[in-house]
Amino acid sequence: MELNNLTAISPVDGRYRKQVAQLDEYFSEYALIKYRVLIEIRYFIFLSEKKFFKLDAKTKQKLNAIAENFSLGDAEQIKQIEAVTNHDVKAVEYFLKQEMEKTGIAAEKEWVHFGLTSQDINNTAIPLSWKNCLEQEYLPAVINLQKKINTLAESWKNIPMLAHTHGQPASPTKLGKEFMVFVERLQNQVQLLSEIPVAAKFGGATGNFNAHKIAFPKTDWLKFGNEFIESLGMQRLQHTTQIEHYDYFAAYFDGIKRINNILIDLCRDMWMYISMEYFKQKVKKNEVGSSAMPHKVNPIDFENAEGNLGMANAIFEHFAAKLPVSRLQRDLTDSTVLRNLGVPVAHTLISIRSIEKGLDKLLLNEQKLNDDLEDNWAVVAEAIQTILRRENYPNPYEALKALTRGNAAINKTSIHKFIDGLKINASIKKELKKITPQNYTGI
């Protein structure tokens, strides 16, 4: 069958295609080839700027146009060359030389890929595409979600809510504060992620600039390599084998996993709040919640997000464990793994959009939140025993434990009856009676 959204094996390229189609620009086979072409051209021009040969401004413009106007047809042409060479990066080199001949700038074509190995291109092209995706797709998506959660937290900052620890009623909280927990967690992890360097390997066949040095022994190739990679907005790893060691990449994968775990935690909490009827969900007239049960409005967006986040984390886990490990100076296992780099990113972005969709459907059910507080007057026992401790009342914790633990009948009346029976002055009794589950919410 012809490949399309219905015949694709992966839902990333099928069911969810329209949500993540923009990732083609960073992680597709076309994108990898395009970034390789870009690196080869930038390197060629950089050599000329360092006086190894001369290029006039018009020639540089023609070269840059090859990268800027790179098309799907160009990528297909490179794949045709690869079918003959059986080497993907060498095919890029041959393509560029052919393009230079077509445009009349072939005099210096042997400087294309001068002194390099394939991984100088791959381990520069892939980090650059990763960097661009982080800055243009991933981080904006996470930050926008964080802002949405923050907006909800602000709007609900004065809504009292019964907390649950170990699944049991606990000291009341504010709904907005519980959302701020996720805002802070995301802020902290995004900050950590943003501090990880984007690094590239660039140093010849086994990382030592062997070919470069033998050709031009007086050139400071370490300085040259550092300056070239820095011109691309990255930093060069100083000691490598034939390939990058991927330790920074692993840090990125672990960092995104932590952010995804925070989002899984959010999804599960939202699922529980909806189940507890703290939230209802907006209903679309023609949508169906169940094929058999007409009444249902399921929290499918949070469930979808949780599943996709799990998929993303499973792949990121493999990436982080596998990529930093390579036999001796290199084996090829990193290559096929890196070709899947866009897959967990896609699952992550699909999840973020699902969470946003789910949050947009929420309808606060204040009555249910208040009913739960009213049905759990036992949670003010902590407040009462703490004030009694302040007043040096004998064994206050034990007294409240005897009253409330395992007693489902505790309500306002029984709490106030207990207070009336305490041997304390009237002003303290008045202070204790002012405490309710709705106002015992702390700071």
N, C-alpha and C positions, 0 to 999 in steps of 0.2 A: 504493500500500500504506500501511497505517497505520504510523506511526513507532513502532518499538520497538527493543529491543537487536539484533534480527536484521536490521532494515531500515535502521538508521542508516548513513549514509554514512561518518561518522568513527568509527574504533574507540574513540575517547574516549567517545562516546555509545553505543557498541555493545558490542564484545567486552570492553572494560575498564570498562564503566559502573559496575559494583558497587565498583570500587576507588577511583573518584574522584567518586562521586555527591555527596559532601558539598561539592564545589566549586560546586554549584548556588547555594549561599548567598552566593557572592561574585561569580560571573562570568556567570551566566545572564541572559537578558533580564528575567526576574522579579526577580533580584537588583539589576540596574541600576535598574529602576523603583522597587524598595523603597528603595534608598539615595537616589535622587532625592527621594522622598517624605520620608525622614528629614531630609535637608538642608533642604528647604523648610520643614518644621515647626520644626526647630531655629532657622533664621534668623528665622522669624515670631516665635517666643517670645523670641529674643534682642533683636529690635527692641522688644518690649514691656518687656523688662528694662532697656533703655536709654531708657525713658520716651517713646518715640514714640507709644505708646498704652497703654491699661491692659488687663491680663488678670488675672482672679482665679485663685486656685489651682485651682479646680474646672475652669475652662476649659482651663488648661494641662494638667491631667490628661487631659481629653478629647482634646486635641490629641496628646499623647504616646501615648495609647491607639491612635490611628489608625496611627502608625508601628509600635508594638509588636505590634499585632494584624493587621498587613498580611498579606493572604492572596493566594493565587493568583487567587481571584475578583476581588479588588481590582485586581490587575494586568491581568486580562482586561477589566475595566471601563475602565481607562485606555487599553488598546489599542483599544477600541471608540471612545473619544473621539478617539484619534489618527487613526483611519480617516476621521474628519470633518475634523480640523484639519490633517492631514498634517504634524504637528509633535509630536515625542515629549515634549519638556519642557513645552510649552504644555498638552498633555493632562494632565500631572501637576498643573499649576496649576488647571485647570478641575475636575479630580477633587477636589482639596482644597477648593475653594470649595463644591462640591456637598456634600461631607461636612460642612463647617461649617454649611451650611444645614440639613442633616438633624438635626444635633445642637444646633441653636439657638444657634450661636456665630458667626453670619454678620455681625455688626455691623462687624467690622474686617477683613473678608475681602479688601479691596483692598490690604492690606499683604502679602498673599501674593505672593512674587516681586517685591517692591518694588525698583525700580531695577536689577534684575538682567538679565543675558543668560543664555542657556541654558548657556553654558560655565562660568558661576559655579557652576551646579549640577553639571554633568557633571565639571568639573575639581576638584570637591570630593568628589562622591560616589565617583568611581572611585579616587582616591588613598585614600579611607577604606576602601573595600572591599579594596584592595590591602594596606593596612596590617593589616587584620583577618586576611586570609588568611596573610600572612607570620607574624604572631604566633601564630595558632591552628592553622595547617596546615603551612606550608612549613618554618619554622625548627624546630619540634618534630620533624618527620620527619628533617631533616638531622642534628640533634643526637642523636636516638635512634640513627640509623645510626652516627654517629661513636662513640657509647658502645659499641655492639655491636662495632665494629672494635677499640676499645680493650680490651674484655674478651677478645677473641681474642688480641690482642697480649700481654696479661698472661699468659694461659695458655700461650702458646708462646714466652715470652721466653728460655727456656733451650734451645730447639731449634736446633742448628747446621744451617746450610743452605749449599749451594754457591751463591754469587752468579753472575750472568751479566751481563757487560757486552759489548755488541755481539753478544749471543747466544752468547758464548764463556765457558767456565769462568773465574771470577775469584775474588779473595780471599773466603773464606767469611764468612758473616754469620749473624745469628740471625733466625729466622723472625718472631719477635715484633717485632723492631726494624723489619723491612720493613713490617709492618702499622702500626707507630707512625708511619712516614713519612706514611701517608695520614691518620692521626689528626691529626697536626700541621698538615698542609696544609689539612684541613677546618676545624680550629680557627681558623687564620689568616684564611681567606676568610670564614668566618661572622662573625668579629669585624669585618672590613672592611665586610661587607654591613650589619651591624647599626648601623654608624655613619652610613649614608646617611640624610639626612632624608627624611621623607615630607612632600611639599609640595603645596599647593593654590593654584590661581588663583582670586582673588575680588576683582574690581574693576570690574565693569560691562562695557559693550559693547566697549570697546577698552582696558580695563585702567586707566582713569583716574577711576573713580567719577563720570563726567560727570553722570548722572541724579541720583545721590545729592546731589552738591554743588549742582546747580541748585535742588533742592527744599529743602535745608537747608544753606545756605552756611556757617553757623557751626559745624557739626559737624565734628569731627576724624575724617573717614572712614577715614583710614589706620589710626588707632588702633582704630577700630571693627572694621575688617576683620581686623586682626591678632588682636584679642581673640576675635573669633568663630571664626576658624580654629583658634586655640590652644585654645579650649574643646572642640574636636573631637579634640584630641591631635595636631594637625599644625602646620606653620608656613606662613605665607602668603608667596608670592613677591611681591616688592615692585614689580618692573617687568615687566609682561607686555603682550602684545597681547590679542586677544580670548580666546586660549587659553593654557594652560600651555605653557612651552617644553620640557617633558619631559626636561630634562637629567638630573635626579635619577632619573627613570624609566629612562633609558638606562643610568645607572650601576648600577641594580638589575639590569637585564637582563644587562649585562656581568659583574656579580658572580656571578649565578647561572650564567651560561655558564662562568665559571672553575671554580666548584664542580662543575658537570656534567662539565667536562673532567677534573677529578681523579677523578671517579667512572668515567668512561670508561677512564682509565688503570688504575684498580683492576680493572675488569671484564676488561680485556685481560690483566693480570697473573694474575688468578685463572684465566682460560681457559688460559693457558700452564702454570700450576702443575698444573692438572687434567690437561692433556695430557701433562705430564712425570711424572704419577702421584705427585706430592708429596701430592696429595689424592685420595681416592676420594670418591664421593658416596653418600649414603643412598639406598636403593632402596625405592620403594613397590611393593607386590606387584602391583597391577593397572595400574600405569603402563607405557606403551610408549615406548621411546627412539627407535625407528625402525620405519617400516612394513615394512621389508624385512629389517633386520638385528637379530635378537632380542637380541643381546648388548649393545647400545649403551645407555649412560647418558650422555646428552649434557649439556653445561653450559649448558642452554637459558636458565636464569634470568639469567646474566651476558650472554648474547647478546641476550636480550630487552631487558635494561636498556641495553645499549650502543646498540641501535637506537633506542629511545625517547629516550635522551639526545641522540642525533644529531638527531632530529626537533625536540626542544625547542630545541636550540641554533640550528638553522636559522631557527626562527621568532623566537627572541630576537634573533638577529643582524639580521633585518629590522626588528624593533621598534626596536632601538637606533640603527639607521641612518636609519630613516624618520621616527620621531616628532619628533625635534628640528628637522626641516626643514618649514617651512610658508611659503607664498607671502604676502608682505607681512604684514598684520595677522591673517590666517587663511585657510586653505582647509579643505575638509572631509575631506581624506585621512586625518587622524588618527582620525576617528570610526569608520570601518569597521575600521581596524586595532585600535583599542582593544576592539572587540567580540570580538576573538579572544584577549584577554588570558589567559583561562583555559586555552587550548589547550596552550601550552608548559608551564604550571604542571602541568596534568594529566599530560602526558608525563613530566615530571620526577618527580612523585610515584609514577607507575606504575613508573618505573625504580628508585626508592629501595626500593619494596616488593619488586621482583624481586631486587635485590641482597641484601636481608635474607633472602629465601627461599633464595637460592643459598648464602649464608653458613651458614644453618642446616643445609644438607645436607652440609657438608664433614666428611670423616673424615680425620684426619691419618694419613699413611702414613710413619711414622718410618723404617721399613726402607728405603724407596726414597730418602729424603733421605740416610740414612747410606751407602747403596750408592753414590750419586753422589759423595759426598765421598771415599769410599774409592777410587773409580775415577779420581780426579783429584788425585793427590799432587803434580802439578806446581804446584798453587797455593801450596804452601808455599815455592816458590822465592823469592818476594818476602821472606818472613820470614828465610830463610837469608842472602840477600844483604844484607839490612839489618843483621843482627847482624855479618856480616863487615865491612861498612863501619864499624860501631862499633869493631871491632877493628883497623881500618886494614889489612885484608887487601887485597892488590893486585888490582884489576879484578874484584871479586866479581860485579857485575851481568853482565859479559861471560861469566864462568865459568858462571853459572847459565843464561844464555841459551843457551850452547852445549849444555848438558846437556838442557834441557827444551823449547826452542822447536820445535814441530812433531813432537815425539817422543811418540807415543801409548803407548809402553811404560813410561813413568815410573810407578813404584810405590814403596811403602815400602822395598823392598829396594834399588832403584837409588838412591834418595835417600840412604839410610844408607851405601851403598857410596861415594857421592860424598863424604859427610861424612868417612868414614874416610880418604879420600885427601887431605884438606886438611892443610896444614902449619900447624896450630893446636894449642894445648894441649888436654889431655884434658877439662878442665872445660868448655871452649867446645863441644867435640864432644858432650858429654853434654847441654849446654843445647840444641843444635841438634836432637838426636835426640828431645827431648821434644815437639818441634813436630809436630802432626798436622793434617790438614784439619779434624778435628772440634774442636780447641781453638784453632785460629788464627782467632778470631772477633772480636778487638778488644774494644772497650768495650761 
